[in-house]
């Protein structure tokens, strides 16, 4: 009777390796969102994925590299900016409505925001976050803007998004947390639209220029 062939190598099959990698990423995302970069340990992440700490390092090299990939995933999968909201006819108003809705008292904060919020005190995590924001969110928003100073305006938009999340969702400032949602979205949308629709600088009148 023939017996099933056994793999000649101890390496996991491609499908198993992919599933293991994804399980580690899911566990790391959850741990970093809850405890931040400094508070989440590799052993904790490994336990959440059902693997060993050695396996985590085997797949990602280091906690730093794992964190960088998790942060990048939050900015490319399911984030407010990555979802194409800046491509809408009135992106500022759409952004405001979505932001007001997602910061309700009964809403769960997004992982990307929580990871940034809880990791900001770590210089290493801040550096990784800064690089990823510049490469993804800032680049995407700036590319959608016309007129002068697109990078600066994009950065202001991102700062407003983060600040609004902190003040309304994390601190629950009454003026924001208890505000009428339609009125709040209208006010916020007008500010976003102002930054988005900023006209191009008018050329100088050379006829009146001092020689």
C-alpha positions as CSV (number, residue, x, y, z in Angstrom):
1,X,0.0,0.0,0.0
2,X,1.3,3.4,-0.9
3,X,1.9,5.9,1.8
4,X,1.4,9.7,1.3
5,X,4.6,11.5,0.5
6,X,6.0,13.7,3.2
7,X,7.5,17.1,2.4
8,X,11.3,17.1,2.1
9,X,11.6,20.4,3.8
10,X,10.4,21.7,7.1
11,X,9.3,25.0,5.6
12,X,5.6,25.7,5.8
13,X,3.6,25.4,2.6
14,X,2.9,28.7,0.8
15,X,-0.8,28.7,1.9
16,X,0.1,28.0,5.6
17,X,2.8,30.7,5.5
18,X,0.4,33.3,4.1
19,X,-2.2,32.4,6.7
20,X,0.4,32.6,9.5
21,X,1.7,36.0,8.3
22,X,-1.9,37.4,8.1
23,X,-2.6,36.1,11.6
24,X,0.4,37.9,13.0
25,X,-0.5,41.1,11.2
26,X,-4.1,40.9,12.7
27,X,-2.8,40.3,16.2
28,X,-0.2,43.0,15.9
29,X,-2.7,45.5,14.6
30,X,-5.0,44.8,17.6
31,X,-2.1,45.0,20.1
32,X,-0.7,48.2,18.7
33,X,-4.1,49.8,18.6
34,X,-4.7,48.9,22.2
35,X,-1.3,49.5,23.7
36,X,0.8,51.5,21.2
37,X,4.3,50.6,20.0
38,X,6.0,50.6,23.3
39,X,3.2,48.9,25.2
40,X,2.8,45.9,22.8
41,X,5.3,43.1,23.1
42,X,6.3,40.5,20.5
43,X,5.3,37.7,22.9
44,X,1.8,39.2,23.3
45,X,1.5,39.5,19.5
46,X,2.7,36.0,19.0
47,X,0.3,34.6,21.5
48,X,-2.6,36.4,19.8
49,X,-1.6,34.8,16.5
50,X,-1.1,31.4,18.0
51,X,2.6,31.3,17.1
52,X,5.9,31.8,18.9
53,X,7.9,35.0,19.2
54,X,10.6,33.4,17.1
55,X,8.1,32.9,14.4
56,X,7.1,36.6,14.4
57,X,10.7,37.6,14.0
58,X,11.1,35.0,11.3
59,X,8.3,36.5,9.2
60,X,8.9,40.2,9.9
61,X,12.5,40.5,11.1
62,X,11.8,42.8,14.0
63,X,9.0,44.5,16.0
64,X,9.9,47.7,14.2
65,X,9.4,46.2,10.8
66,X,6.2,44.6,11.9
67,X,4.9,47.9,13.2
68,X,5.8,49.6,9.9
69,X,3.9,47.1,7.9
70,X,0.9,47.3,10.2
71,X,0.8,51.1,9.9
72,X,1.1,51.0,6.2
73,X,-1.8,48.6,6.0
74,X,-4.0,50.9,8.0
75,X,-3.3,53.7,5.5
76,X,-3.9,51.6,2.4
77,X,-6.8,49.4,3.5
78,X,-10.1,50.8,4.7
79,X,-8.9,54.3,5.8
80,X,-11.0,57.4,5.3
81,X,-8.5,58.9,2.8
82,X,-7.7,55.6,1.0
83,X,-11.4,55.1,0.3
84,X,-11.4,57.7,-2.5
85,X,-13.3,60.4,-0.6
86,X,-11.1,63.1,-2.1
87,X,-12.3,62.2,-5.5
88,X,-15.9,63.1,-4.8
89,X,-17.5,66.3,-6.3
90,X,-17.5,68.1,-2.9
91,X,-14.8,66.2,-1.0
92,X,-14.7,68.6,1.9
93,X,-18.3,68.2,2.7
94,X,-18.1,64.4,2.2
95,X,-15.1,64.3,4.4
96,X,-16.8,66.3,7.2
97,X,-20.0,64.1,7.1
98,X,-17.9,60.9,7.3
99,X,-15.7,62.2,10.1
100,X,-18.7,63.3,12.2
101,X,-20.4,59.9,11.7
102,X,-17.2,57.9,12.6
103,X,-16.6,59.9,15.8
104,X,-20.0,59.3,17.4
105,X,-19.9,58.3,21.0
106,X,-21.0,54.7,20.1
107,X,-18.5,54.4,17.2
108,X,-15.3,52.3,17.5
109,X,-12.2,54.4,16.7
110,X,-10.4,53.3,13.6
111,X,-7.3,51.2,14.2
112,X,-5.0,53.5,12.3
113,X,-6.0,56.5,14.5
114,X,-5.6,54.4,17.7
115,X,-2.2,53.2,16.7
116,X,-1.0,56.7,16.1
117,X,-2.7,58.1,19.2
118,X,-1.1,55.4,21.5
119,X,2.3,55.4,19.8
120,X,3.0,59.1,19.4
121,X,5.2,59.2,22.5
122,X,7.7,56.8,21.0
123,X,10.3,58.5,18.8
124,X,10.8,55.4,16.7
125,X,7.1,54.9,16.2
126,X,6.6,58.6,15.5
127,X,9.3,58.4,12.8
128,X,7.7,55.4,11.2
129,X,4.3,57.1,11.3
130,X,5.6,60.3,9.9
131,X,7.2,58.5,6.9
132,X,4.1,56.4,6.2
133,X,1.7,59.5,6.4
134,X,3.9,61.4,4.0
135,X,4.1,58.5,1.6
136,X,0.4,57.7,1.7
137,X,-2.2,60.1,3.1
138,X,-0.3,63.3,2.6
139,X,0.7,62.3,-0.9
140,X,-2.9,61.3,-1.8
141,X,-4.6,64.4,-0.5
142,X,-2.0,66.8,-1.9
143,X,-2.4,65.2,-5.4
144,X,-6.1,66.0,-5.3
145,X,-5.5,69.7,-4.6
146,X,-5.1,72.5,-7.2
147,X,-3.5,75.8,-6.6
148,X,-0.6,76.8,-4.4
149,X,0.9,75.0,-1.4
150,X,-0.8,71.7,-1.9
151,X,1.4,69.8,0.6
152,X,0.9,72.4,3.3
153,X,-2.9,72.4,2.7
154,X,-3.0,68.6,2.7
155,X,-1.1,68.6,6.0
156,X,-3.6,71.0,7.5
157,X,-6.5,68.8,6.4
158,X,-4.9,65.7,8.0
159,X,-4.1,67.7,11.2
160,X,-7.8,68.7,11.3
161,X,-8.9,65.2,10.9
162,X,-6.7,63.9,13.7
163,X,-7.5,66.8,16.0
164,X,-11.2,66.4,15.5
165,X,-11.0,62.7,16.3
166,X,-9.1,63.4,19.5
167,X,-11.4,66.2,20.7
168,X,-14.7,64.7,19.8
169,X,-14.1,60.9,20.2
170,X,-11.3,60.5,22.7
171,X,-11.8,63.6,25.0
172,X,-15.5,64.0,24.2
173,X,-15.3,67.8,24.4
174,X,-19.0,68.7,24.9
175,X,-19.1,71.4,22.3
176,X,-18.2,68.7,19.7
177,X,-19.5,65.5,21.3
178,X,-23.0,67.0,22.0
179,X,-23.3,69.1,18.9
180,X,-26.0,68.7,16.3
181,X,-24.4,66.4,13.7
182,X,-25.7,68.3,10.6
183,X,-24.6,71.7,12.0
184,X,-21.2,70.2,12.9
185,X,-20.7,68.7,9.5
186,X,-21.7,71.9,7.8
187,X,-19.2,74.0,9.8
188,X,-16.4,71.4,9.4
189,X,-17.2,70.9,5.7
190,X,-16.8,74.7,5.0
191,X,-13.4,74.7,6.6
192,X,-12.3,71.6,4.6
193,X,-13.7,73.1,1.4
194,X,-11.8,76.3,2.0
195,X,-8.5,74.4,2.1
196,X,-9.4,72.2,-0.8
197,X,-10.7,75.0,-3.1
198,X,-8.0,77.6,-2.4
199,X,-7.5,79.4,-5.6
200,X,-4.2,79.6,-7.4
201,X,-2.1,82.7,-6.7
202,X,-2.7,85.5,-9.2
203,X,0.3,86.5,-11.3
204,X,1.9,89.7,-10.3
205,X,1.1,92.8,-12.5
206,X,4.5,93.4,-14.1
207,X,3.4,96.9,-15.3
208,X,3.3,98.2,-11.7
209,X,6.4,96.3,-10.5
210,X,9.2,98.5,-9.3
211,X,12.3,98.1,-11.5
